[in-house]
């Protein structure tokens, strides 16, 4: 879970008590061998709307009170969220807690593909799972000279905290550009993400976008588009060539 997990919850102060000082918001993780880690945040010291806290399970985000970080994550047997956040003696404190969730980063393999320009030569979606030189390969369109494939996956968190896409493209001729786009479900359009001169050997690429909820549908669907095309408009020495992907998958936390 180290670096691959997240603890999130909603917290609301309905009423600020008549007396007492504000205590920090606090979460404690209790792990193996008596280990304890603590996360804190400032107390707003006022009535609030629902506040959403998302805490990465990374050592830099927590303070160790006992043991080691590795011991904490080996066996988390208790997660405790401080409810009494004022030192009041009056009885009019009212706070709320909702949707406390511990989750791990998930990998989403492509489950569908569509060649919008060009056509399949060899392979299938199973070839995109591992970097093993067993690639999904396809030809360019003979008229536009473009190769373009759209990949889709499902089951992702709809409120991602971090969002990665890993892929390993390759072209079998020089002079091509390669670009990556994601489908923006909020704007109903494709967004350009990155581009480069296409490599003639497998090139391992990682895109990391932070939260990026616009690239996940309300039902957890994901879509990307990878495109190759000639860099200039000169007539190519050949009118057909192969491009391919050795890996392509999303990682969402």
PyMOL commands that set and color helices and strands:
alter all, ss='L'
color gray80, all
select helices_A, chain A and resi 32-34+59-61+69-74+125-128+213-215
alter helices_A, ss='H'
color red, helices_A
select strands_A, chain A and resi 5-15+25-30+36-41+51-56+63-66+78-81+94-104+106-109+112-117+119-122+136-139+147-153+163-171+176-184+189-197+203-208+222-230+242-252
alter strands_A, ss='S'
color yellow, strands_A
deselect
rebuild
show_as cartoon
